[in-house]
Amino acid sequence: MRHTMDNWRRSSYSGGGDGNNCVEIAGSPDRVAVRDSKAPKRGVLAFRETTFAIFVAGLKEAKAGSGPR
């Protein structure tokens, strides 16, 4: 089943020097979709909400453990 994603948003980290390397996310009732902001028509990855939440938690944990850049 395809869902129309029309509520795309960028990360709050998308400004300044990071603005050219960004992903966008959008949600539907049962999925979170991710796409490349520079090439939004190329394709979308869609995940179940629970899977995406685990992924984001892992990113936050990895960042917390990496110390200052």
PDB file of N, CA, C and O in Angstrom:
ATOM      1  N   MET A   1       0.850  -1.178   0.000  1.00  0.00           N
ATOM      2  CA  MET A   1       0.000   0.000   0.000  1.00  0.00           C
ATOM      3  C   MET A   1       0.893   1.238   0.000  1.00  0.00           C
ATOM      4  O   MET A   1       1.848   1.309   0.773  1.00  0.00           O
ATOM      5  N   ARG A   2       0.602   2.185  -0.834  1.00  0.00           N
ATOM      6  CA  ARG A   2       1.361   3.432  -0.890  1.00  0.00           C
ATOM      7  C   ARG A   2       0.629   4.517  -0.123  1.00  0.00           C
ATOM      8  O   ARG A   2      -0.592   4.650  -0.209  1.00  0.00           O
ATOM      9  N   HIS A   3       1.386   5.275   0.615  1.00  0.00           N
ATOM     10  CA  HIS A   3       0.843   6.431   1.325  1.00  0.00           C
ATOM     11  C   HIS A   3       1.420   7.684   0.689  1.00  0.00           C
ATOM     12  O   HIS A   3       2.595   7.719   0.325  1.00  0.00           O
ATOM     13  N   THR A   4       0.602   8.698   0.558  1.00  0.00           N
ATOM     14  CA  THR A   4       1.092   9.971   0.063  1.00  0.00           C
ATOM     15  C   THR A   4       1.687  10.731   1.233  1.00  0.00           C
ATOM     16  O   THR A   4       1.028  10.967   2.245  1.00  0.00           O
ATOM     17  N   MET A   5       2.926  11.104   1.076  1.00  0.00           N
ATOM     18  CA  MET A   5       3.610  11.861   2.113  1.00  0.00           C
ATOM     19  C   MET A   5       3.655  13.317   1.662  1.00  0.00           C
ATOM     20  O   MET A   5       4.358  13.659   0.712  1.00  0.00           O
ATOM     21  N   ASP A   6       2.919  14.149   2.333  1.00  0.00           N
ATOM     22  CA  ASP A   6       2.910  15.564   1.941  1.00  0.00           C
ATOM     23  C   ASP A   6       3.311  16.483   3.094  1.00  0.00           C
ATOM     24  O   ASP A   6       3.110  17.696   3.024  1.00  0.00           O
ATOM     25  N   ASN A   7       3.869  15.912   4.135  1.00  0.00           N
ATOM     26  CA  ASN A   7       4.260  16.711   5.297  1.00  0.00           C
ATOM     27  C   ASN A   7       5.763  16.593   5.556  1.00  0.00           C
ATOM     28  O   ASN A   7       6.187  16.390   6.693  1.00  0.00           O
ATOM     29  N   TRP A   8       6.558  16.721   4.503  1.00  0.00           N
ATOM     30  CA  TRP A   8       8.012  16.584   4.624  1.00  0.00           C
ATOM     31  C   TRP A   8       8.592  17.718   5.455  1.00  0.00           C
ATOM     32  O   TRP A   8       8.159  18.866   5.354  1.00  0.00           O
ATOM     33  N   ARG A   9       9.584  17.375   6.284  1.00  0.00           N
ATOM     34  CA  ARG A   9      10.274  18.392   7.082  1.00  0.00           C
ATOM     35  C   ARG A   9      11.747  18.017   7.201  1.00  0.00           C
ATOM     36  O   ARG A   9      12.122  16.846   7.146  1.00  0.00           O
ATOM     37  N   ARG A  10      12.562  19.044   7.366  1.00  0.00           N
ATOM     38  CA  ARG A  10      14.003  18.851   7.484  1.00  0.00           C
ATOM     39  C   ARG A  10      14.435  18.927   8.940  1.00  0.00           C
ATOM     40  O   ARG A  10      13.742  19.482   9.793  1.00  0.00           O
ATOM     41  N   SER A  11      15.569  18.366   9.186  1.00  0.00           N
ATOM     42  CA  SER A  11      16.165  18.410  10.513  1.00  0.00           C
ATOM     43  C   SER A  11      16.467  19.848  10.907  1.00  0.00           C
ATOM     44  O   SER A  11      16.715  20.693  10.048  1.00  0.00           O
ATOM     45  N   SER A  12      16.445  20.123  12.198  1.00  0.00           N
ATOM     46  CA  SER A  12      16.817  21.453  12.681  1.00  0.00           C
ATOM     47  C   SER A  12      18.305  21.702  12.464  1.00  0.00           C
ATOM     48  O   SER A  12      18.758  22.840  12.587  1.00  0.00           O
ATOM     49  N   TYR A  13      19.075  20.667  12.146  1.00  0.00           N
ATOM     50  CA  TYR A  13      20.506  20.797  11.877  1.00  0.00           C
ATOM     51  C   TYR A  13      20.790  21.111  10.410  1.00  0.00           C
ATOM     52  O   TYR A  13      21.943  21.052   9.984  1.00  0.00           O
ATOM     53  N   SER A  14      19.765  21.442   9.633  1.00  0.00           N
ATOM     54  CA  SER A  14      19.927  21.627   8.191  1.00  0.00           C
ATOM     55  C   SER A  14      20.417  23.003   7.788  1.00  0.00           C
ATOM     56  O   SER A  14      20.554  23.268   6.594  1.00  0.00           O
ATOM     57  N   GLY A  15      20.678  23.866   8.709  1.00  0.00           N
ATOM     58  CA  GLY A  15      21.127  25.207   8.362  1.00  0.00           C
ATOM     59  C   GLY A  15      22.626  25.282   8.174  1.00  0.00           C
ATOM     60  O   GLY A  15      23.350  24.329   8.462  1.00  0.00           O
ATOM     61  N   GLY A  16      23.082  26.409   7.694  1.00  0.00           N
ATOM     62  CA  GLY A  16      24.513  26.666   7.558  1.00  0.00           C
ATOM     63  C   GLY A  16      25.229  25.651   6.706  1.00  0.00           C
ATOM     64  O   GLY A  16      24.742  25.274   5.640  1.00  0.00           O
ATOM     65  N   GLY A  17      26.392  25.202   7.167  1.00  0.00           N
ATOM     66  CA  GLY A  17      27.215  24.280   6.407  1.00  0.00           C
ATOM     67  C   GLY A  17      26.615  22.904   6.224  1.00  0.00           C
ATOM     68  O   GLY A  17      26.980  22.199   5.284  1.00  0.00           O
ATOM     69  N   ASP A  18      25.698  22.496   7.100  1.00  0.00           N
ATOM     70  CA  ASP A  18      25.093  21.172   6.983  1.00  0.00           C
ATOM     71  C   ASP A  18      23.884  21.143   6.062  1.00  0.00           C
ATOM     72  O   ASP A  18      23.358  20.066   5.779  1.00  0.00           O
ATOM     73  N   GLY A  19      23.434  22.284   5.594  1.00  0.00           N
ATOM     74  CA  GLY A  19      22.208  22.355   4.808  1.00  0.00           C
ATOM     75  C   GLY A  19      22.254  21.630   3.484  1.00  0.00           C
ATOM     76  O   GLY A  19      21.210  21.325   2.907  1.00  0.00           O
ATOM     77  N   ASN A  20      23.457  21.346   2.987  1.00  0.00           N
ATOM     78  CA  ASN A  20      23.561  20.664   1.707  1.00  0.00           C
ATOM     79  C   ASN A  20      23.590  19.147   1.837  1.00  0.00           C
ATOM     80  O   ASN A  20      23.526  18.443   0.829  1.00  0.00           O
ATOM     81  N   ASN A  21      23.685  18.641   3.040  1.00  0.00           N
ATOM     82  CA  ASN A  21      23.741  17.197   3.269  1.00  0.00           C
ATOM     83  C   ASN A  21      22.638  16.815   4.233  1.00  0.00           C
ATOM     84  O   ASN A  21      22.893  16.540   5.405  1.00  0.00           O
ATOM     85  N   CYS A  22      21.438  16.799   3.748  1.00  0.00           N
ATOM     86  CA  CYS A  22      20.304  16.667   4.642  1.00  0.00           C
ATOM     87  C   CYS A  22      19.316  15.625   4.144  1.00  0.00           C
ATOM     88  O   CYS A  22      19.210  15.364   2.946  1.00  0.00           O
ATOM     89  N   VAL A  23      18.600  15.041   5.086  1.00  0.00           N
ATOM     90  CA  VAL A  23      17.470  14.189   4.755  1.00  0.00           C
ATOM     91  C   VAL A  23      16.205  14.875   5.257  1.00  0.00           C
ATOM     92  O   VAL A  23      16.244  15.727   6.145  1.00  0.00           O
ATOM     93  N   GLU A  24      15.101  14.483   4.672  1.00  0.00           N
ATOM     94  CA  GLU A  24      13.796  14.958   5.104  1.00  0.00           C
ATOM     95  C   GLU A  24      12.999  13.758   5.577  1.00  0.00           C
ATOM     96  O   GLU A  24      13.203  12.643   5.096  1.00  0.00           O
ATOM     97  N   ILE A  25      12.090  13.980   6.520  1.00  0.00           N
ATOM     98  CA  ILE A  25      11.215  12.914   6.981  1.00  0.00           C
ATOM     99  C   ILE A  25       9.764  13.357   6.875  1.00  0.00           C
ATOM    100  O   ILE A  25       9.453  14.547   6.914  1.00  0.00           O
ATOM    101  N   ALA A  26       8.894  12.381   6.741  1.00  0.00           N
ATOM    102  CA  ALA A  26       7.454  12.628   6.714  1.00  0.00           C
ATOM    103  C   ALA A  26       6.782  11.443   7.391  1.00  0.00           C
ATOM    104  O   ALA A  26       7.307  10.329   7.384  1.00  0.00           O
ATOM    105  N   GLY A  27       5.639  11.691   7.965  1.00  0.00           N
ATOM    106  CA  GLY A  27       4.922  10.626   8.654  1.00  0.00           C
ATOM    107  C   GLY A  27       3.556  10.366   8.059  1.00  0.00           C
ATOM    108  O   GLY A  27       2.934  11.249   7.468  1.00  0.00           O
ATOM    109  N   SER A  28       3.106   9.145   8.228  1.00  0.00           N
ATOM    110  CA  SER A  28       1.745   8.750   7.891  1.00  0.00           C
ATOM    111  C   SER A  28       1.222   8.005   9.111  1.00  0.00           C
ATOM    112  O   SER A  28       1.948   7.869  10.095  1.00  0.00           O
ATOM    113  N   PRO A  29       0.000   7.526   9.079  1.00  0.00           N
ATOM    114  CA  PRO A  29      -0.524   6.844  10.263  1.00  0.00           C
ATOM    115  C   PRO A  29       0.319   5.653  10.742  1.00  0.00           C
ATOM    116  O   PRO A  29       0.325   5.349  11.934  1.00  0.00           O
ATOM    117  N   ASP A  30       1.025   4.982   9.835  1.00  0.00           N
ATOM    118  CA  ASP A  30       1.765   3.795  10.259  1.00  0.00           C
ATOM    119  C   ASP A  30       3.208   3.733   9.769  1.00  0.00           C
ATOM    120  O   ASP A  30       3.875   2.718   9.971  1.00  0.00           O
ATOM    121  N   ARG A  31       3.697   4.773   9.141  1.00  0.00           N
ATOM    122  CA  ARG A  31       5.046   4.764   8.583  1.00  0.00           C
ATOM    123  C   ARG A  31       5.741   6.105   8.779  1.00  0.00           C
ATOM    124  O   ARG A  31       5.102   7.144   8.945  1.00  0.00           O
ATOM    125  N   VAL A  32       7.080   6.050   8.754  1.00  0.00           N
ATOM    126  CA  VAL A  32       7.912   7.246   8.670  1.00  0.00           C
ATOM    127  C   VAL A  32       8.737   7.071   7.404  1.00  0.00           C
ATOM    128  O   VAL A  32       9.361   6.030   7.199  1.00  0.00           O
ATOM    129  N   ALA A  33       8.737   8.089   6.561  1.00  0.00           N
ATOM    130  CA  ALA A  33       9.477   8.033   5.310  1.00  0.00           C
ATOM    131  C   ALA A  33      10.672   8.970   5.374  1.00  0.00           C
ATOM    132  O   ALA A  33      10.624  10.015   6.023  1.00  0.00           O
ATOM    133  N   VAL A  34      11.747   8.582   4.689  1.00  0.00           N
ATOM    134  CA  VAL A  34      12.987   9.354   4.658  1.00  0.00           C
ATOM    135  C   VAL A  34      13.396   9.518   3.203  1.00  0.00           C
ATOM    136  O   VAL A  34      13.314   8.573   2.419  1.00  0.00           O
ATOM    137  N   ARG A  35      13.839  10.729   2.840  1.00  0.00           N
ATOM    138  CA  ARG A  35      14.332  10.968   1.486  1.00  0.00           C
ATOM    139  C   ARG A  35      15.476  11.964   1.520  1.00  0.00           C
ATOM    140  O   ARG A  35      15.662  12.680   2.505  1.00  0.00           O
ATOM    141  N   ASP A  36      16.235  12.005   0.446  1.00  0.00           N
ATOM    142  CA  ASP A  36      17.343  12.935   0.280  1.00  0.00           C
ATOM    143  C   ASP A  36      16.771  14.292  -0.125  1.00  0.00           C
ATOM    144  O   ASP A  36      16.053  14.387  -1.120  1.00  0.00           O
ATOM    145  N   SER A  37      17.081  15.334   0.632  1.00  0.00           N
ATOM    146  CA  SER A  37      16.515  16.653   0.327  1.00  0.00           C
ATOM    147  C   SER A  37      17.037  17.227  -0.979  1.00  0.00           C
ATOM    148  O   SER A  37      16.381  18.072  -1.588  1.00  0.00           O
ATOM    149  N   LYS A  38      18.220  16.777  -1.424  1.00  0.00           N
ATOM    150  CA  LYS A  38      18.780  17.276  -2.678  1.00  0.00           C
ATOM    151  C   LYS A  38      18.171  16.592  -3.892  1.00  0.00           C
ATOM    152  O   LYS A  38      18.223  17.129  -4.998  1.00  0.00           O
ATOM    153  N   ALA A  39      17.595  15.412  -3.696  1.00  0.00           N
ATOM    154  CA  ALA A  39      17.019  14.643  -4.799  1.00  0.00           C
ATOM    155  C   ALA A  39      15.721  13.978  -4.354  1.00  0.00           C
ATOM    156  O   ALA A  39      15.641  12.750  -4.324  1.00  0.00           O
ATOM    157  N   PRO A  40      14.711  14.757  -4.013  1.00  0.00           N
ATOM    158  CA  PRO A  40      13.494  14.200  -3.419  1.00  0.00           C
ATOM    159  C   PRO A  40      12.702  13.272  -4.340  1.00  0.00           C
ATOM    160  O   PRO A  40      11.916  12.459  -3.855  1.00  0.00           O
ATOM    161  N   LYS A  41      12.889  13.372  -5.632  1.00  0.00           N
ATOM    162  CA  LYS A  41      12.135  12.525  -6.561  1.00  0.00           C
ATOM    163  C   LYS A  41      12.813  11.174  -6.804  1.00  0.00           C
ATOM    164  O   LYS A  41      12.227  10.293  -7.432  1.00  0.00           O
ATOM    165  N   ARG A  42      14.041  11.008  -6.313  1.00  0.00           N
ATOM    166  CA  ARG A  42      14.799   9.777  -6.592  1.00  0.00           C
ATOM    167  C   ARG A  42      14.279   8.560  -5.848  1.00  0.00           C
ATOM    168  O   ARG A  42      14.381   7.443  -6.354  1.00  0.00           O
ATOM    169  N   GLY A  43      13.734   8.749  -4.679  1.00  0.00           N
ATOM    170  CA  GLY A  43      13.237   7.599  -3.948  1.00  0.00           C
ATOM    171  C   GLY A  43      13.022   7.911  -2.479  1.00  0.00           C
ATOM    172  O   GLY A  43      13.509   8.912  -1.954  1.00  0.00           O
ATOM    173  N   VAL A  44      12.286   7.033  -1.838  1.00  0.00           N
ATOM    174  CA  VAL A  44      11.918   7.200  -0.437  1.00  0.00           C
ATOM    175  C   VAL A  44      12.108   5.862   0.267  1.00  0.00           C
ATOM    176  O   VAL A  44      11.766   4.813  -0.278  1.00  0.00           O
ATOM    177  N   LEU A  45      12.643   5.901   1.457  1.00  0.00           N
ATOM    178  CA  LEU A  45      12.683   4.730   2.319  1.00  0.00           C
ATOM    179  C   LEU A  45      11.587   4.887   3.355  1.00  0.00           C
ATOM    180  O   LEU A  45      11.482   5.938   3.988  1.00  0.00           O
ATOM    181  N   ALA A  46      10.772   3.865   3.538  1.00  0.00           N
ATOM    182  CA  ALA A  46       9.686   3.937   4.516  1.00  0.00           C
ATOM    183  C   ALA A  46       9.894   2.866   5.581  1.00  0.00           C
ATOM    184  O   ALA A  46      10.236   1.723   5.275  1.00  0.00           O
ATOM    185  N   PHE A  47       9.682   3.254   6.831  1.00  0.00           N
ATOM    186  CA  PHE A  47       9.875   2.377   7.975  1.00  0.00           C
ATOM    187  C   PHE A  47       8.632   2.386   8.847  1.00  0.00           C
ATOM    188  O   PHE A  47       7.896   3.372   8.887  1.00  0.00           O
ATOM    189  N   ARG A  48       8.402   1.280   9.546  1.00  0.00           N
ATOM    190  CA  ARG A  48       7.367   1.293  10.581  1.00  0.00           C
ATOM    191  C   ARG A  48       7.796   2.277  11.653  1.00  0.00           C
ATOM    192  O   ARG A  48       8.990   2.459  11.889  1.00  0.00           O
ATOM    193  N   GLU A  49       6.833   2.910  12.303  1.00  0.00           N
ATOM    194  CA  GLU A  49       7.163   3.911  13.329  1.00  0.00           C
ATOM    195  C   GLU A  49       8.061   3.336  14.413  1.00  0.00           C
ATOM    196  O   GLU A  49       9.009   3.995  14.841  1.00  0.00           O
ATOM    197  N   THR A  50       7.784   2.133  14.859  1.00  0.00           N
ATOM    198  CA  THR A  50       8.594   1.544  15.933  1.00  0.00           C
ATOM    199  C   THR A  50      10.029   1.304  15.472  1.00  0.00           C
ATOM    200  O   THR A  50      10.965   1.525  16.240  1.00  0.00           O
ATOM    201  N   THR A  51      10.213   0.862  14.246  1.00  0.00           N
ATOM    202  CA  THR A  51      11.555   0.640  13.705  1.00  0.00           C
ATOM    203  C   THR A  51      12.315   1.951  13.603  1.00  0.00           C
ATOM    204  O   THR A  51      13.496   2.012  13.946  1.00  0.00           O
ATOM    205  N   PHE A  52      11.650   3.000  13.137  1.00  0.00           N
ATOM    206  CA  PHE A  52      12.303   4.299  13.010  1.00  0.00           C
ATOM    207  C   PHE A  52      12.677   4.853  14.390  1.00  0.00           C
ATOM    208  O   PHE A  52      13.744   5.445  14.552  1.00  0.00           O
ATOM    209  N   ALA A  53      11.804   4.662  15.379  1.00  0.00           N
ATOM    210  CA  ALA A  53      12.096   5.133  16.740  1.00  0.00           C
ATOM    211  C   ALA A  53      13.331   4.434  17.308  1.00  0.00           C
ATOM    212  O   ALA A  53      14.141   5.072  17.980  1.00  0.00           O
ATOM    213  N   ILE A  54      13.484   3.149  17.051  1.00  0.00           N
ATOM    214  CA  ILE A  54      14.667   2.414  17.502  1.00  0.00           C
ATOM    215  C   ILE A  54      15.913   2.952  16.806  1.00  0.00           C
ATOM    216  O   ILE A  54      16.955   3.118  17.439  1.00  0.00           O
ATOM    217  N   PHE A  55      15.810   3.222  15.515  1.00  0.00           N
ATOM    218  CA  PHE A  55      16.919   3.784  14.741  1.00  0.00           C
ATOM    219  C   PHE A  55      17.354   5.134  15.307  1.00  0.00           C
ATOM    220  O   PHE A  55      18.547   5.357  15.512  1.00  0.00           O
ATOM    221  N   VAL A  56      16.413   6.030  15.561  1.00  0.00           N
ATOM    222  CA  VAL A  56      16.724   7.361  16.093  1.00  0.00           C
ATOM    223  C   VAL A  56      17.340   7.240  17.494  1.00  0.00           C
ATOM    224  O   VAL A  56      18.299   7.945  17.810  1.00  0.00           O
ATOM    225  N   ALA A  57      16.800   6.360  18.323  1.00  0.00           N
ATOM    226  CA  ALA A  57      17.364   6.163  19.664  1.00  0.00           C
ATOM    227  C   ALA A  57      18.818   5.694  19.566  1.00  0.00           C
ATOM    228  O   ALA A  57      19.661   6.123  20.353  1.00  0.00           O
ATOM    229  N   GLY A  58      19.111   4.822  18.612  1.00  0.00           N
ATOM    230  CA  GLY A  58      20.479   4.363  18.408  1.00  0.00           C
ATOM    231  C   GLY A  58      21.406   5.486  17.985  1.00  0.00           C
ATOM    232  O   GLY A  58      22.548   5.556  18.439  1.00  0.00           O
ATOM    233  N   LEU A  59      20.918   6.372  17.112  1.00  0.00           N
ATOM    234  CA  LEU A  59      21.720   7.526  16.704  1.00  0.00           C
ATOM    235  C   LEU A  59      22.025   8.437  17.888  1.00  0.00           C
ATOM    236  O   LEU A  59      23.152   8.901  18.056  1.00  0.00           O
ATOM    237  N   LYS A  60      21.008   8.685  18.702  1.00  0.00           N
ATOM    238  CA  LYS A  60      21.206   9.544  19.876  1.00  0.00           C
ATOM    239  C   LYS A  60      22.193   8.908  20.852  1.00  0.00           C
ATOM    240  O   LYS A  60      23.037   9.597  21.424  1.00  0.00           O
ATOM    241  N   GLU A  61      22.088   7.623  21.037  1.00  0.00           N
ATOM    242  CA  GLU A  61      22.999   6.927  21.938  1.00  0.00           C
ATOM    243  C   GLU A  61      24.440   6.972  21.408  1.00  0.00           C
ATOM    244  O   GLU A  61      25.385   7.184  22.167  1.00  0.00           O
ATOM    245  N   ALA A  62      24.586   6.772  20.114  1.00  0.00           N
ATOM    246  CA  ALA A  62      25.927   6.818  19.505  1.00  0.00           C
ATOM    247  C   ALA A  62      26.516   8.218  19.624  1.00  0.00           C
ATOM    248  O   ALA A  62      27.704   8.373  19.906  1.00  0.00           O
ATOM    249  N   LYS A  63      25.695   9.226  19.412  1.00  0.00           N
ATOM    250  CA  LYS A  63      26.181  10.608  19.504  1.00  0.00           C
ATOM    251  C   LYS A  63      26.579  10.929  20.939  1.00  0.00           C
ATOM    252  O   LYS A  63      27.609  11.563  21.169  1.00  0.00           O
ATOM    253  N   ALA A  64      25.778  10.500  21.900  1.00  0.00           N
ATOM    254  CA  ALA A  64      26.079  10.769  23.309  1.00  0.00           C
ATOM    255  C   ALA A  64      27.391  10.103  23.728  1.00  0.00           C
ATOM    256  O   ALA A  64      28.120  10.639  24.563  1.00  0.00           O
ATOM    257  N   GLY A  65      27.688   8.960  23.162  1.00  0.00           N
ATOM    258  CA  GLY A  65      28.896   8.246  23.519  1.00  0.00           C
ATOM    259  C   GLY A  65      30.142   8.691  22.771  1.00  0.00           C
ATOM    260  O   GLY A  65      31.249   8.266  23.102  1.00  0.00           O
ATOM    261  N   SER A  66      29.971   9.547  21.760  1.00  0.00           N
ATOM    262  CA  SER A  66      31.116   9.914  20.930  1.00  0.00           C
ATOM    263  C   SER A  66      31.916  11.079  21.498  1.00  0.00           C
ATOM    264  O   SER A  66      33.040  11.320  21.058  1.00  0.00           O
ATOM    265  N   GLY A  67      31.371  11.800  22.454  1.00  0.00           N
ATOM    266  CA  GLY A  67      32.081  12.951  23.018  1.00  0.00           C
ATOM    267  C   GLY A  67      32.098  14.122  22.065  1.00  0.00           C
ATOM    268  O   GLY A  67      31.473  14.073  21.006  1.00  0.00           O
ATOM    269  N   PRO A  68      32.812  15.181  22.430  1.00  0.00           N
ATOM    270  CA  PRO A  68      32.848  16.378  21.581  1.00  0.00           C
ATOM    271  C   PRO A  68      33.570  16.126  20.276  1.00  0.00           C
ATOM    272  O   PRO A  68      34.496  15.319  20.204  1.00  0.00           O
ATOM    273  N   ARG A  69      33.130  16.831  19.245  1.00  0.00           N
ATOM    274  CA  ARG A  69      33.761  16.712  17.926  1.00  0.00           C
ATOM    275  C   ARG A  69      34.932  17.614  17.805  1.00  0.00           C
ATOM    276  O   ARG A  69      35.583  17.644  16.761  1.00  0.00           O
TER     277      ARG A  69
END
